[in-house]
Amino acid sequence: MKKIEAKKIFNGNADFILGAHNFSQIPDHHYPEIAFIGASNTGKSSLINSLIGKKIAIVSSTPGRTRQLNFFKISGYKDGFVIVDMPGYGFAKAKEKHIAHWQKTSFLYLTKRANLKRVFLLIDIVKGIKENDQEAINIFNSLGVSFQIIFTKIDKLSLEKQKTIIEKNYDKIKDSPALYPQIIATSSSKKYGIEELQNTIVEILQNL
């Protein structure tokens, strides 16, 4: 199979479909979906914008501003695929009942979404895998949802420090049954690792 160039897909040709506050609002379509989730301050929206090549996800200085499942259609591959920006966890400034509602909607999505092909779990490399990240990993394992780790903000550390932290954290989760073992290290501000992430998604799509 001929490999498709990522730059021909991630060229800014993307559209916001909708934001789902409840599972019943999630769009009924056949497009394969790639989801992104992480703690509320990992730079998720910035990474999605760098990935797509368009400022389409809302970036805020206030942690936890993504309070719904946001669906973005990318049109450059076959008849399209969808990037899903899931609500962050851990630091959202909101009422507990609202946070519980987002978590329930996200859990239902992970449980019931047949066209979800992989979840990218974002980890701030400066902080490493925390307790709430491990809870998310446990959910992926229990549901059999394929997930892959993306370390963000790697420009904050030296290459030697990056390597040490990545190896230390990978040892914590390497036996996770639902883990896809390739680690991707990124920086949205410096564009480090973005092409690798794009190529990984192309590989996922071509292997469907």
C-alpha positions in Angstrom: 0.0 0.0 0.0 1.4 3.4 -1.0 1.9 5.7 2.0 0.0 8.9 1.8 1.8 12.1 2.6 0.5 13.6 5.8 0.9 17.2 4.6 -1.7 16.4 1.9 -4.2 15.6 4.6 -3.3 18.0 7.4 -3.4 21.1 5.4 -6.0 23.1 7.3 -8.9 21.6 5.4 -11.1 21.0 8.5 -14.5 21.9 9.7 -16.1 22.0 13.1 -19.1 19.6 13.1 -20.6 20.2 16.6 -20.0 20.1 20.3 -21.8 17.3 22.2 -22.8 18.0 25.8 -24.6 14.6 26.0 -24.0 11.3 24.4 -27.3 11.6 22.6 -25.9 14.6 20.7 -22.9 12.8 19.3 -23.1 12.8 15.5 -24.3 9.7 13.7 -21.8 9.2 11.0 -19.5 6.5 9.6 -16.3 8.4 9.7 -13.4 6.9 11.7 -12.6 8.9 14.8 -9.3 9.8 16.5 -9.8 11.2 20.0 -7.6 13.4 22.2 -7.8 13.6 26.0 -5.7 14.6 28.9 -5.5 16.8 32.0 -6.9 20.2 31.6 -3.5 22.0 31.3 -1.6 19.7 28.9 -2.1 22.0 25.8 -4.6 19.7 24.1 -6.3 22.4 22.0 -3.0 23.9 20.9 -1.8 20.4 19.8 -4.9 19.8 17.8 -4.5 23.1 16.0 -0.9 22.3 15.2 -1.9 18.9 14.0 -4.7 20.1 11.7 -2.8 23.2 10.5 -5.7 25.5 11.4 -6.8 27.4 14.6 -10.0 25.5 15.0 -9.9 24.3 18.6 -10.4 27.0 21.3 -7.2 27.7 23.2 -7.6 29.3 26.6 -5.4 30.3 29.5 -8.0 28.9 31.9 -7.7 25.2 32.4 -10.7 23.0 31.6 -12.4 25.2 29.0 -13.3 22.2 26.8 -16.6 21.2 28.4 -18.0 19.1 25.6 -16.9 16.6 23.0 -15.9 18.7 20.0 -15.9 17.0 16.6 -13.8 18.3 13.7 -14.0 16.7 10.2 -10.8 16.4 8.2 -11.5 16.2 4.5 -8.2 15.3 3.0 -8.3 11.5 3.3 -10.9 9.5 1.3 -14.3 10.8 2.3 -13.0 12.1 5.6 -12.3 11.3 9.2 -12.9 13.1 12.5 -10.7 14.4 15.3 -12.5 14.5 18.7 -11.4 17.0 21.4 -12.6 15.4 24.7 -13.1 17.4 27.9 -10.0 17.6 30.0 -9.8 16.3 33.6 -8.2 17.3 36.9 -8.1 21.1 36.9 -11.4 22.4 35.5 -12.9 25.3 37.4 -16.5 24.2 37.5 -19.1 22.8 39.8 -18.7 19.1 40.7 -22.0 18.1 39.1 -20.9 19.6 35.8 -17.6 17.9 35.9 -19.4 14.6 36.7 -21.6 15.1 33.7 -18.7 15.7 31.3 -17.0 12.6 32.7 -20.2 10.5 32.2 -20.6 11.7 28.6 -16.9 10.9 27.9 -17.2 7.5 29.5 -20.3 6.6 27.4 -18.4 7.8 24.3 -15.4 5.6 25.1 -17.7 2.7 25.8 -20.1 2.8 22.9 -18.4 4.5 20.0 -17.7 1.8 17.4 -15.9 4.1 15.0 -13.4 5.3 17.6 -10.0 4.0 16.4 -7.6 5.3 18.9 -7.4 7.7 21.9 -4.3 9.8 22.3 -3.6 10.5 26.0 -1.7 13.7 26.5 0.8 14.0 29.4 2.6 17.1 30.4 6.3 15.9 30.3 7.2 18.3 33.1 4.7 16.6 35.4 4.7 13.1 34.1 1.9 10.5 34.6 -0.3 11.6 37.6 -3.0 9.7 39.5 -5.8 11.0 37.3 -3.9 10.0 34.2 -3.5 6.5 35.6 -7.2 6.4 36.3 -7.8 7.2 32.6 -5.4 4.5 31.6 -7.3 2.0 33.8 -10.5 2.9 32.1 -8.9 2.4 28.6 -7.6 -1.0 29.7 -10.9 -2.1 31.2 -12.9 -1.1 28.1 -10.3 -2.4 25.6 -9.9 1.1 24.1 -6.7 1.4 22.1 -4.7 4.4 23.5 -1.3 6.0 22.8 0.7 8.4 24.9 1.7 11.8 23.7 4.1 13.9 25.9 3.5 17.6 25.4 5.6 20.7 26.2 8.9 19.0 25.5 10.6 22.3 24.7 10.6 23.0 28.4 13.2 20.3 29.1 16.6 19.2 27.7 16.8 16.2 25.5 18.5 14.2 28.3 15.8 15.1 30.8 13.1 14.3 28.2 14.5 10.8 27.7 14.8 10.1 31.4 11.2 11.1 32.1 9.8 9.3 29.1 11.6 6.1 30.1 10.5 6.4 33.7 6.9 7.0 32.9 6.7 4.3 30.2 7.9 1.7 32.7 4.8 2.5 34.8 2.4 1.7 32.0 4.2 -0.7 29.6 2.1 -3.7 30.7 -1.2 -1.9 29.9 -3.1 -4.3 27.5 -4.7 -1.5 25.6 -1.5 0.5 25.1 -0.1 1.2 21.7 3.6 1.2 22.5 4.9 4.1 20.4 5.5 7.2 22.5 5.2 10.6 20.7 7.0 13.6 22.2 5.6 17.0 21.1 5.8 20.7 21.4 3.0 22.8 19.9 4.9 26.0 20.1 8.1 24.6 18.4 6.2 22.1 16.2 8.3 19.2 17.5 6.7 15.8 16.9 3.7 17.2 14.9 4.8 15.5 11.7 5.3 12.2 13.6 1.8 12.5 15.0 0.3 13.2 11.6 2.1 10.2 10.1 0.9 8.0 13.0 -2.7 9.0 12.3 -2.2 8.3 8.5 -1.0 4.9 9.4 -4.0 4.2 11.6 -6.3 5.2 8.8 -4.5 3.2 6.1 -4.7 0.1 8.3 -8.4 0.2 8.7 
